[in-house]
Amino acid sequence: MDAAAVLRVAITGNLRSRQWRAGHRLPNRREWSETYGIGRSSVRRVLQDFKRHGLITQTVGGCTRVADKVRVMQPGDTLQFWGWQPGHPALAGRGAPVI
């Protein structure tokens, strides 16, 4: 699993477990980058995916927070969120990721 996917799993896990609740302030891009060993542009793309799905909010020059109304994703939603379809190489031999 690539580092960006590991970051997605970590964020999704924190949302699903409700460790991060509405309004929780997330680490900045530099912190994510250092923690997961990926470039800031990769972190930005991962966060954009979560923002596009309404799971986080971002303010220009501000911070990233968990959205006020977060719908807990189900495993099938996770596959669609990542753009994976049955037969995707990342799923080979593993079945659907459980988050």
mmCIF file of the C-alpha atoms, coordinates in Angstrom:
data_MODEL
# 
_entry.id   MODEL 
# 
loop_
_atom_site.group_PDB 
_atom_site.id 
_atom_site.type_symbol 
_atom_site.label_atom_id 
_atom_site.label_alt_id 
_atom_site.label_comp_id 
_atom_site.label_asym_id 
_atom_site.label_entity_id 
_atom_site.label_seq_id 
_atom_site.pdbx_PDB_ins_code 
_atom_site.Cartn_x 
_atom_site.Cartn_y 
_atom_site.Cartn_z 
_atom_site.occupancy 
_atom_site.B_iso_or_equiv 
_atom_site.pdbx_formal_charge 
_atom_site.auth_seq_id 
_atom_site.auth_comp_id 
_atom_site.auth_asym_id 
_atom_site.auth_atom_id 
_atom_site.pdbx_PDB_model_num 
ATOM 1  C CA . MET A 1 1  ? 0.000   0.000   0.000  1.00 0.00 ? 1  MET A CA 1 
ATOM 2  C CA . ASP A 1 2  ? 1.462   3.379   -0.939 1.00 0.00 ? 2  ASP A CA 1 
ATOM 3  C CA . ALA A 1 3  ? 1.955   6.129   1.657  1.00 0.00 ? 3  ALA A CA 1 
ATOM 4  C CA . ALA A 1 4  ? -0.973  8.217   0.368  1.00 0.00 ? 4  ALA A CA 1 
ATOM 5  C CA . ALA A 1 5  ? -3.270  5.203   0.809  1.00 0.00 ? 5  ALA A CA 1 
ATOM 6  C CA . VAL A 1 6  ? -1.909  4.707   4.331  1.00 0.00 ? 6  VAL A CA 1 
ATOM 7  C CA . LEU A 1 7  ? -2.761  8.351   5.075  1.00 0.00 ? 7  LEU A CA 1 
ATOM 8  C CA . ARG A 1 8  ? -6.299  7.837   3.721  1.00 0.00 ? 8  ARG A CA 1 
ATOM 9  C CA . VAL A 1 9  ? -6.741  4.767   5.912  1.00 0.00 ? 9  VAL A CA 1 
ATOM 10 C CA . ALA A 1 10 ? -5.471  6.639   8.981  1.00 0.00 ? 10 ALA A CA 1 
ATOM 11 C CA . ILE A 1 11 ? -7.793  9.602   8.438  1.00 0.00 ? 11 ILE A CA 1 
ATOM 12 C CA . THR A 1 12 ? -10.777 7.365   7.677  1.00 0.00 ? 12 THR A CA 1 
ATOM 13 C CA . GLY A 1 13 ? -10.045 5.272   10.767 1.00 0.00 ? 13 GLY A CA 1 
ATOM 14 C CA . ASN A 1 14 ? -10.011 8.323   13.005 1.00 0.00 ? 14 ASN A CA 1 
ATOM 15 C CA . LEU A 1 15 ? -13.297 9.522   11.528 1.00 0.00 ? 15 LEU A CA 1 
ATOM 16 C CA . ARG A 1 16 ? -14.996 6.129   11.786 1.00 0.00 ? 16 ARG A CA 1 
ATOM 17 C CA . SER A 1 17 ? -13.853 5.560   15.367 1.00 0.00 ? 17 SER A CA 1 
ATOM 18 C CA . ARG A 1 18 ? -15.017 9.073   16.203 1.00 0.00 ? 18 ARG A CA 1 
ATOM 19 C CA . GLN A 1 19 ? -11.655 9.804   17.733 1.00 0.00 ? 19 GLN A CA 1 
ATOM 20 C CA . TRP A 1 20 ? -11.927 12.956  15.643 1.00 0.00 ? 20 TRP A CA 1 
ATOM 21 C CA . ARG A 1 21 ? -15.284 14.656  16.056 1.00 0.00 ? 21 ARG A CA 1 
ATOM 22 C CA . ALA A 1 22 ? -16.839 17.653  14.330 1.00 0.00 ? 22 ALA A CA 1 
ATOM 23 C CA . GLY A 1 23 ? -14.568 20.659  14.530 1.00 0.00 ? 23 GLY A CA 1 
ATOM 24 C CA . HIS A 1 24 ? -11.436 18.671  15.441 1.00 0.00 ? 24 HIS A CA 1 
ATOM 25 C CA . ARG A 1 25 ? -8.382  20.439  14.070 1.00 0.00 ? 25 ARG A CA 1 
ATOM 26 C CA . LEU A 1 26 ? -6.245  18.197  11.868 1.00 0.00 ? 26 LEU A CA 1 
ATOM 27 C CA . PRO A 1 27 ? -2.455  18.364  11.552 1.00 0.00 ? 27 PRO A CA 1 
ATOM 28 C CA . ASN A 1 28 ? -1.037  20.651  8.880  1.00 0.00 ? 28 ASN A CA 1 
ATOM 29 C CA . ARG A 1 29 ? 0.383   19.379  5.571  1.00 0.00 ? 29 ARG A CA 1 
ATOM 30 C CA . ARG A 1 30 ? 3.968   19.520  6.804  1.00 0.00 ? 30 ARG A CA 1 
ATOM 31 C CA . GLU A 1 31 ? 3.117   17.306  9.785  1.00 0.00 ? 31 GLU A CA 1 
ATOM 32 C CA . TRP A 1 32 ? 1.277   14.784  7.598  1.00 0.00 ? 32 TRP A CA 1 
ATOM 33 C CA . SER A 1 33 ? 4.172   14.822  5.134  1.00 0.00 ? 33 SER A CA 1 
ATOM 34 C CA . GLU A 1 34 ? 6.766   14.119  7.828  1.00 0.00 ? 34 GLU A CA 1 
ATOM 35 C CA . THR A 1 35 ? 4.663   11.485  9.594  1.00 0.00 ? 35 THR A CA 1 
ATOM 36 C CA . TYR A 1 36 ? 3.788   9.488   6.470  1.00 0.00 ? 36 TYR A CA 1 
ATOM 37 C CA . GLY A 1 37 ? 6.892   10.171  4.374  1.00 0.00 ? 37 GLY A CA 1 
ATOM 38 C CA . ILE A 1 38 ? 5.008   11.635  1.423  1.00 0.00 ? 38 ILE A CA 1 
ATOM 39 C CA . GLY A 1 39 ? 5.206   14.962  -0.369 1.00 0.00 ? 39 GLY A CA 1 
ATOM 40 C CA . ARG A 1 40 ? 2.987   17.867  0.578  1.00 0.00 ? 40 ARG A CA 1 
ATOM 41 C CA . SER A 1 41 ? 1.330   17.768  -2.836 1.00 0.00 ? 41 SER A CA 1 
ATOM 42 C CA . SER A 1 42 ? 0.265   14.152  -2.164 1.00 0.00 ? 42 SER A CA 1 
ATOM 43 C CA . VAL A 1 43 ? -1.091  15.193  1.233  1.00 0.00 ? 43 VAL A CA 1 
ATOM 44 C CA . ARG A 1 44 ? -2.980  18.034  -0.464 1.00 0.00 ? 44 ARG A CA 1 
ATOM 45 C CA . ARG A 1 45 ? -4.581  15.612  -2.941 1.00 0.00 ? 45 ARG A CA 1 
ATOM 46 C CA . VAL A 1 46 ? -5.652  13.246  -0.145 1.00 0.00 ? 46 VAL A CA 1 
ATOM 47 C CA . LEU A 1 47 ? -7.181  16.125  1.826  1.00 0.00 ? 47 LEU A CA 1 
ATOM 48 C CA . GLN A 1 48 ? -8.928  17.419  -1.312 1.00 0.00 ? 48 GLN A CA 1 
ATOM 49 C CA . ASP A 1 49 ? -10.616 14.020  -1.668 1.00 0.00 ? 49 ASP A CA 1 
ATOM 50 C CA . PHE A 1 50 ? -11.912 14.210  1.897  1.00 0.00 ? 50 PHE A CA 1 
ATOM 51 C CA . LYS A 1 51 ? -13.035 17.813  1.359  1.00 0.00 ? 51 LYS A CA 1 
ATOM 52 C CA . ARG A 1 52 ? -14.811 16.933  -1.890 1.00 0.00 ? 52 ARG A CA 1 
ATOM 53 C CA . HIS A 1 53 ? -16.790 14.293  0.020  1.00 0.00 ? 53 HIS A CA 1 
ATOM 54 C CA . GLY A 1 54 ? -17.723 16.770  2.737  1.00 0.00 ? 54 GLY A CA 1 
ATOM 55 C CA . LEU A 1 55 ? -15.721 15.069  5.485  1.00 0.00 ? 55 LEU A CA 1 
ATOM 56 C CA . ILE A 1 56 ? -13.389 17.977  6.237  1.00 0.00 ? 56 ILE A CA 1 
ATOM 57 C CA . THR A 1 57 ? -13.358 21.742  5.813  1.00 0.00 ? 57 THR A CA 1 
ATOM 58 C CA . GLN A 1 58 ? -10.383 23.892  4.898  1.00 0.00 ? 58 GLN A CA 1 
ATOM 59 C CA . THR A 1 59 ? -9.894  27.631  5.132  1.00 0.00 ? 59 THR A CA 1 
ATOM 60 C CA . VAL A 1 60 ? -7.378  29.587  3.100  1.00 0.00 ? 60 VAL A CA 1 
ATOM 61 C CA . GLY A 1 61 ? -4.468  30.433  5.349  1.00 0.00 ? 61 GLY A CA 1 
ATOM 62 C CA . GLY A 1 62 ? -6.299  28.724  8.174  1.00 0.00 ? 62 GLY A CA 1 
ATOM 63 C CA . CYS A 1 63 ? -6.643  25.163  9.229  1.00 0.00 ? 63 CYS A CA 1 
ATOM 64 C CA . THR A 1 64 ? -8.251  21.884  8.299  1.00 0.00 ? 64 THR A CA 1 
ATOM 65 C CA . ARG A 1 65 ? -11.044 20.583  10.516 1.00 0.00 ? 65 ARG A CA 1 
ATOM 66 C CA . VAL A 1 66 ? -13.490 17.709  10.595 1.00 0.00 ? 66 VAL A CA 1 
ATOM 67 C CA . ALA A 1 67 ? -16.757 18.869  9.010  1.00 0.00 ? 67 ALA A CA 1 
ATOM 68 C CA . ASP A 1 68 ? -19.740 19.578  11.244 1.00 0.00 ? 68 ASP A CA 1 
ATOM 69 C CA . LYS A 1 69 ? -21.853 16.855  9.660  1.00 0.00 ? 69 LYS A CA 1 
ATOM 70 C CA . VAL A 1 70 ? -19.822 13.770  8.885  1.00 0.00 ? 70 VAL A CA 1 
ATOM 71 C CA . ARG A 1 71 ? -21.518 10.698  7.490  1.00 0.00 ? 71 ARG A CA 1 
ATOM 72 C CA . VAL A 1 72 ? -19.601 7.605   8.535  1.00 0.00 ? 72 VAL A CA 1 
ATOM 73 C CA . MET A 1 73 ? -18.535 5.825   5.384  1.00 0.00 ? 73 MET A CA 1 
ATOM 74 C CA . GLN A 1 74 ? -19.335 2.180   4.817  1.00 0.00 ? 74 GLN A CA 1 
ATOM 75 C CA . PRO A 1 75 ? -16.809 -0.208  3.175  1.00 0.00 ? 75 PRO A CA 1 
ATOM 76 C CA . GLY A 1 76 ? -18.455 0.143   -0.256 1.00 0.00 ? 76 GLY A CA 1 
ATOM 77 C CA . ASP A 1 77 ? -18.315 3.927   0.052  1.00 0.00 ? 77 ASP A CA 1 
ATOM 78 C CA . THR A 1 78 ? -14.614 3.666   0.827  1.00 0.00 ? 78 THR A CA 1 
ATOM 79 C CA . LEU A 1 79 ? -13.956 1.774   -2.394 1.00 0.00 ? 79 LEU A CA 1 
ATOM 80 C CA . GLN A 1 80 ? -15.809 4.381   -4.415 1.00 0.00 ? 80 GLN A CA 1 
ATOM 81 C CA . PHE A 1 81 ? -14.122 7.210   -2.485 1.00 0.00 ? 81 PHE A CA 1 
ATOM 82 C CA . TRP A 1 82 ? -10.707 5.895   -3.468 1.00 0.00 ? 82 TRP A CA 1 
ATOM 83 C CA . GLY A 1 83 ? -11.840 5.321   -7.031 1.00 0.00 ? 83 GLY A CA 1 
ATOM 84 C CA . TRP A 1 84 ? -11.366 1.563   -6.712 1.00 0.00 ? 84 TRP A CA 1 
ATOM 85 C CA . GLN A 1 85 ? -13.605 -0.920  -8.415 1.00 0.00 ? 85 GLN A CA 1 
ATOM 86 C CA . PRO A 1 86 ? -13.711 -4.685  -7.881 1.00 0.00 ? 86 PRO A CA 1 
ATOM 87 C CA . GLY A 1 87 ? -10.598 -6.130  -9.498 1.00 0.00 ? 87 GLY A CA 1 
ATOM 88 C CA . HIS A 1 88 ? -8.443  -3.062  -8.726 1.00 0.00 ? 88 HIS A CA 1 
ATOM 89 C CA . PRO A 1 89 ? -4.801  -4.142  -8.198 1.00 0.00 ? 89 PRO A CA 1 
ATOM 90 C CA . ALA A 1 90 ? -4.782  -2.729  -4.665 1.00 0.00 ? 90 ALA A CA 1 
ATOM 91 C CA . LEU A 1 91 ? -7.522  -5.198  -3.727 1.00 0.00 ? 91 LEU A CA 1 
ATOM 92 C CA . ALA A 1 92 ? -5.934  -8.261  -5.326 1.00 0.00 ? 92 ALA A CA 1 
ATOM 93 C CA . GLY A 1 93 ? -6.001  -11.173 -2.912 1.00 0.00 ? 93 GLY A CA 1 
ATOM 94 C CA . ARG A 1 94 ? -7.182  -9.047  0.007  1.00 0.00 ? 94 ARG A CA 1 
ATOM 95 C CA . GLY A 1 95 ? -10.858 -8.435  -0.497 1.00 0.00 ? 95 GLY A CA 1 
ATOM 96 C CA . ALA A 1 96 ? -12.290 -5.039  0.328  1.00 0.00 ? 96 ALA A CA 1 
ATOM 97 C CA . PRO A 1 97 ? -10.281 -2.962  2.817  1.00 0.00 ? 97 PRO A CA 1 
ATOM 98 C CA . VAL A 1 98 ? -11.872 -2.853  6.220  1.00 0.00 ? 98 VAL A CA 1 
ATOM 99 C CA . ILE A 1 99 ? -11.591 0.572   7.784  1.00 0.00 ? 99 ILE A CA 1 
# 
